Structures are given as C-alpha cells and as structure tokens.
C-alpha cells in the first residue's frame, strides 16, 4: 500500500489537504499480468481505517472522459481537477484503471475472472466499498460488472454516486432499495435534476397491499450538488445536498447561505463537505449515503 501526502496551497480544493492511499490488485498471471488499483482517502475511509491512517476502499477512473452522464455544472465544479493537480500519483492510478478495465471488459471470460478476484479482495479487506472517487459508470457492460462484484461480496456495504442513468439499471437490481448491498445515490444538479427525478420515480419500490391502500414506498436517494446555492423546491426529504467550495463554512458566503436554508434543508447538507473533514466527520461515522 502507498500513501501520498498532498502539497498545501490556497486554491479551493480539499485535495490540497487530504491524505490519499492505494493498493494494487493483481489479476491472472500475477505481477506479469493485468492489475487494477484501489484507492482511499481521509474522507471516505471507514471501518478499515481512520482519519490519520486511511485505508483503500474505493475504485476510481478518470473525470469527465469516464463520466458519460456529466453535466456542464458538474464539469465546471469537478473536484477531481484539484486531485489531479495535488495528488497526481493517485490520479495516475485512475488513468491506469480507466484503460485496464476496458481491456478486462472486452473479454467476457476475463471479466468474469476479475469479478471474483475483485470481490475476493473487497471481502477480505473492507466492510464497505465506494465506487468512483473519480469517474462514473462508463457503459452497460461495466454496470453489469459492478453489479456482479456486489453480488459476489454480499457481506460488504457498497455505495456509489452516479449521473450515468442511461447505464444504471443493472445497479438498481443490486441496490439497497431492492434488497441488495449497493447504496445507489443519484447525483444531480440544475442541469439534470428532472432526469434524475424521472429515473428515481421509475424505480420506486412499493410495499403493502394496494387494495386496502396500506402502501409504503422506498426511493433511490438524490444527491444534489449546488454551485450557486440554489436548491430545487420540494427536494425529497431523504436527499443529500453537496455545496460547492464557495458555499462551505470556511468561506465568506457559506455561513450566510446555510443560515438562509429551511430547517429541513439544513438537515440535508453534507456536514463533511460544509464543515470540513475530520475523524468525526467522514464517511465512516456518517451513514447518510450508505443505506
């Protein structure tokens, strides 16, 4: 496992103050064959690490190129640009994964073998696993591969944020909403909010008896990114709001923005992003996006 300590500067990026880590997973042929990298950092580390000593628990690709559902808003505010600048050695691993996963997926037998290799590593090393600190679901074959890895590591809590709604149906089938082990979060902003809501509404799970009207419903979670502070009316109560760097508590405008939110909206704001990461404020203690 390797760790890279970032270089501090004054640019608005949390990557400049984050410790990253990684580990290599070898496939068939051992060191002479294909390999992928898992990564991690202080924010997303969970039970296999802590704030001072994060452990890898994620798989990442590259930003924009590997984000077929990206929007103008998310591309303009993408935090991975800062990561690429301040943690280039980690970003280089993402570029390696981006090329190698395509090679793996091009061969059905190899892809199946890698499902088992990857799921075994996950099951042996973590209790929760995040898909894509950087990147997203690139196509249907990759979505099926992720879903298979989740199925083959049933004791692990997986989670993902995705804008790749065109490829996300295989992920719905292994989502926690439908009894699986993948917390499927629908990433959205002003550009794709209506599309995300439509996807959410198509995949609602109903419980109860429609005859007597005793019905309850479970929906996929919306994770809304705001650059200018605007939030949609009637954002579902179980949503999470991710503020841009300019809206965080350490900025001049952040506290005023937060104070102007309604009570229900304040409860939706990701406190890790808004207040800053720490041992108490990271994905480990927080469960908001993980069920």
Order of alpha helices (4+ residues) and beta strands (2+ residues): beta-beta-beta-beta-alpha-alpha-alpha-alpha-beta-alpha-beta-alpha-beta-alpha-beta-beta-beta-beta-alpha-alpha-alpha
